[in-house]
């Protein structure tokens, strides 16, 4: 397992990362979310040894991470680091050789990844001739080409079309299923909710929430969506519920004393009911609550 323990990083008088701790368990996709300036990229750079650590440590398999350990990690930085004037396949082979693959294995692996990302016909093109989305695919291929023992990816889905997002998600799931710890940051909270087994939420350099979506939802009052055949404004005066929002015939509410059976009976006495269902908080809702 990869683990971050009480990490701290300062830039002058500014504490950018403050006592940040979380695990990245094997066999799971861990989403790393937070606003701009929250400290995500700085934390990832410390994990990879790109930035010095001013406090705390990074652990790999229950011991301090080493330079040799980090060489086996796959890393996709926020600022892309490939060579714009070099042919795509040549630089993937070059990067794989730096990671210890033989020339034959490096070329075989590069070819397979380019085929997977629908770039086989562009393999001899210079990187700068590709669209930004396709350049992103090549960067992802570079991160995984050496069969990494852990994956640290900073905004890997940025700029990808829906098909490439699905392909990338499937690739990350395959690595997680092999027992590889996968940590990736993203501002696309709906995507994080769909893909991730665990979440780490950062705000102002501190962890303000972590766990599975179900764990982060635990303790919240259950919400219900009630959709009527007529106006729902009468709910504001109905005892035993707290109305969070109304929109014509629809209302989002919490039960503060009434039961669902009582609420349904009251609604039916006033007309038709199209829907009464539990509404689970989205990751976006959780994020807004814990970072408020």
SULGI-V104319 format. One record per residue. N is the residue number from 0. RES is the residue in one letter. PSI is psi in degrees with one decimal (NA if undefined). Layout:
n | res | psi
N | RES | PSI
N | RES | PSI
This chain:
n | res | psi
0 | X | 143.6
1 | X | 135.5
2 | X | 137.5
3 | X | 126.3
4 | X | 106.1
5 | X | 41.6
6 | X | 142.4
7 | X | 141.3
8 | X | 130.4
9 | X | 148.9
10 | X | 97.9
11 | X | -126.2
12 | X | -6.8
13 | X | 124.5
14 | X | 103.1
15 | X | -34.0
16 | X | 123.7
17 | X | 103.1
18 | X | 46.0
19 | X | 124.6
20 | X | 134.8
21 | X | 152.5
22 | X | 153.4
23 | X | 90.2
24 | X | 151.1
25 | X | 149.8
26 | X | 15.1
27 | X | 150.4
28 | X | 120.6
29 | X | 117.9
30 | X | 136.5
31 | X | 108.5
32 | X | 154.3
33 | X | 161.5
34 | X | 173.1
35 | X | 132.3
36 | X | 5.7
37 | X | -24.4
38 | X | 8.0
39 | X | -52.9
40 | X | -40.1
41 | X | -42.6
42 | X | -45.2
43 | X | -39.5
44 | X | -34.6
45 | X | -38.8
46 | X | -41.4
47 | X | -4.8
48 | X | 9.3
49 | X | -34.3
50 | X | 144.2
51 | X | 147.7
52 | X | 127.8
53 | X | -6.1
54 | X | 148.7
55 | X | -165.8
56 | X | 163.6
57 | X | 130.0
58 | X | 141.3
59 | X | 117.7
60 | X | 45.9
61 | X | 21.7
62 | X | 161.4
63 | X | 135.4
64 | X | 145.9
65 | X | 170.1
66 | X | -40.6
67 | X | -39.8
68 | X | -46.8
69 | X | -28.3
70 | X | -23.0
71 | X | -3.7
72 | X | 146.5
73 | X | 130.6
74 | X | 131.0
75 | X | 105.8
76 | X | 163.3
77 | X | -42.6
78 | X | 113.5
79 | X | 144.3
80 | X | 28.7
81 | X | 171.9
82 | X | 112.9
83 | X | -28.7
84 | X | 7.0
85 | X | 140.3
86 | X | 144.3
87 | X | -53.1
88 | X | -34.7
89 | X | -41.6
90 | X | -29.9
91 | X | -42.5
92 | X | -43.7
93 | X | -46.7
94 | X | -37.5
95 | X | -39.4
96 | X | -37.2
97 | X | -27.2
98 | X | 5.5
99 | X | 0.5
100 | X | 149.1
101 | X | 163.9
102 | X | -42.3
103 | X | -44.3
104 | X | -39.1
105 | X | -44.3
106 | X | -39.2
107 | X | -44.0
108 | X | -42.4
109 | X | -44.2
110 | X | -42.9
111 | X | -41.4
112 | X | -40.5
113 | X | -36.6
114 | X | -40.6
115 | X | -35.5
116 | X | 18.6
117 | X | 38.7
118 | X | 14.0
119 | X | -36.2
120 | X | -5.5
121 | X | 12.6
122 | X | -29.3
123 | X | 2.7
124 | X | 151.9
125 | X | 145.2
126 | X | -39.7
127 | X | -16.3
128 | X | -9.5
129 | X | 155.7
130 | X | 163.9
131 | X | -37.7
132 | X | -40.8
133 | X | -32.7
134 | X | -37.4
135 | X | -39.6
136 | X | -40.5
137 | X | -39.6
138 | X | -39.4
139 | X | -43.4
140 | X | -39.6
141 | X | -33.2
142 | X | -28.4
143 | X | -0.9
144 | X | -27.2
145 | X | 22.9
146 | X | 65.7
147 | X | 153.3
148 | X | -18.2
149 | X | 153.2
150 | X | 126.7
151 | X | 109.6
152 | X | 121.0
153 | X | 106.8
154 | X | 55.9
155 | X | -21.1
156 | X | -1.6
157 | X | 126.9
158 | X | 0.8
159 | X | 143.5
160 | X | 167.1
161 | X | -37.9
162 | X | -41.9
163 | X | -34.4
164 | X | -45.8
165 | X | -41.4
166 | X | -42.0
167 | X | -43.0
168 | X | -41.5
169 | X | -40.2
170 | X | -45.6
171 | X | -38.5
172 | X | -37.2
173 | X | -42.5
174 | X | -42.8
175 | X | -40.1
176 | X | -22.1
177 | X | -2.6
178 | X | 11.5
179 | X | 127.3
180 | X | 130.0
181 | X | 121.1
182 | X | 124.0
183 | X | 144.5
184 | X | 152.8
185 | X | 145.5
186 | X | -4.9
187 | X | 87.1
188 | X | -30.9
189 | X | -36.4
190 | X | -42.5
191 | X | -43.7
192 | X | -38.7
193 | X | -34.5
194 | X | -33.9
195 | X | 143.6
196 | X | -32.8
197 | X | 152.2
198 | X | 144.8
199 | X | 122.2
200 | X | 124.6
201 | X | 140.8
202 | X | 128.3
203 | X | 39.5
204 | X | 6.8
205 | X | 150.3
206 | X | 121.3
207 | X | -3.6
208 | X | 143.2
209 | X | 154.7
210 | X | -174.9
211 | X | 165.3
212 | X | -41.3
213 | X | -41.1
214 | X | -37.9
215 | X | -27.3
216 | X | -22.0
217 | X | 138.0
218 | X | -15.0
219 | X | 144.6
220 | X | 134.6
221 | X | 135.6
222 | X | 153.8
223 | X | 145.3
224 | X | 121.8
225 | X | 121.3
226 | X | 121.0
227 | X | 170.5
228 | X | -2.9
229 | X | -173.3
230 | X | 140.3
231 | X | 11.2
232 | X | -22.5
233 | X | -20.1
234 | X | -24.6
235 | X | -25.3
236 | X | 0.3
237 | X | 125.3
238 | X | 135.3
239 | X | 1.9
240 | X | 155.9
241 | X | 116.6
242 | X | 122.8
243 | X | -37.4
244 | X | 151.2
245 | X | 150.5
246 | X | 86.4
247 | X | -111.0
248 | X | 2.3
249 | X | 144.2
250 | X | 142.3
251 | X | 127.5
252 | X | 165.8
253 | X | 146.7
254 | X | 125.9
255 | X | 5.3
256 | X | -36.0
257 | X | 153.9
258 | X | 165.2
259 | X | -35.9
260 | X | -42.7
261 | X | -42.7
262 | X | -43.4
263 | X | -41.5
264 | X | -42.0
265 | X | -40.1
266 | X | -42.1
267 | X | -29.5
268 | X | -15.5
269 | X | -3.0
270 | X | -160.6
271 | X | 153.2
272 | X | 123.0
273 | X | -29.0
274 | X | 139.4
275 | X | 107.7
276 | X | 149.9
277 | X | 144.0
278 | X | 117.5
279 | X | 144.2
280 | X | 137.8
281 | X | 167.6
282 | X | -36.5
283 | X | -40.7
284 | X | -45.6
285 | X | -43.4
286 | X | -45.5
287 | X | -38.4
288 | X | -46.7
289 | X | -17.9
290 | X | 0.3
291 | X | NA
